[in-house]
Amino acid sequence: MAPELFDSRGKITEKVDVWALGCLVVEVISSRLPHEECTSIQQVMTKTLVEKQLPFNDWSEHKESNPECPYHK
C-alpha cells in the first residue's frame, strides 16, 4: 500500500496506483514481498509512517546474497 493510504490527511491521487505497480514489478522481478519482515498491518504502518522506512530496507543484503537477480543488473 502506498504510504498516503495509511495517513488520513494524505490526498489520494493516481500516485497510489504508480506505487502499487512499482511494488508489483519489484515483487515479480525479485521474488520478494514489500515489508516481508512484518507480520501485521500495524507493523507495516509503524515502519512506513513512524520510522519512515522503505519497503525493502535490506536491499544491499539481498543483492549480495542473490547476485544473479535480474533487478541488480
C-alpha positions in Angstrom: 0.0 0.0 0.0 1.2 3.5 -0.7 2.1 5.4 2.4 -0.6 8.1 1.8 -3.3 5.4 2.2 -2.3 5.0 5.8 -2.4 8.7 6.6 -5.9 10.2 6.8 -4.5 13.6 6.0 -2.9 12.5 2.7 -4.6 13.2 -0.6 -5.3 10.1 -2.6 -4.2 10.5 -6.2 -3.1 8.4 -9.1 0.3 8.2 -7.4 -1.0 5.3 -5.2 -1.5 3.3 -8.4 2.0 4.1 -9.6 3.3 3.0 -6.1 1.3 -0.3 -6.3 2.5 -1.0 -9.8 6.1 -0.4 -8.7 5.7 -2.8 -5.8 4.2 -5.4 -8.1 7.1 -5.1 -10.6 9.7 -5.4 -7.8 7.9 -8.5 -6.4 7.8 -10.2 -9.8 11.5 -9.4 -10.6 13.0 -10.1 -7.2 10.6 -12.8 -5.8 10.4 -10.7 -2.6 7.4 -9.1 -0.8 7.5 -5.4 0.4 7.7 -5.3 4.2 8.2 -9.1 4.2 9.5 -9.0 7.8 6.2 -7.5 9.1 3.5 -9.8 10.3 0.6 -7.4 10.7 -0.7 -4.2 9.0 0.1 -2.3 12.2 3.8 -3.2 11.8 3.7 -2.0 8.2 2.1 1.3 9.3 4.6 1.9 12.0 7.5 1.1 9.7 6.2 3.4 7.0 4.7 6.3 8.9 6.7 6.5 12.1 10.1 5.1 11.2 9.9 6.4 7.6 11.5 3.2 6.2 11.1 2.0 2.6 9.6 -1.4 1.8 13.0 -3.0 1.1 15.4 -1.6 3.6 17.8 -4.5 3.3 18.2 -4.3 -0.4 22.1 -4.4 -0.3 22.0 -7.6 1.6 19.6 -9.1 -1.0 22.0 -8.0 -3.8 24.9 -9.7 -2.1 23.1 -13.0 -1.4 21.4 -13.1 -4.9 23.9 -11.8 -7.4 22.0 -13.3 -10.3 18.8 -11.4 -9.6 18.0 -9.5 -12.8 16.9 -6.4 -10.8 20.6 -5.7 -9.9 22.0 -5.9 -13.4 
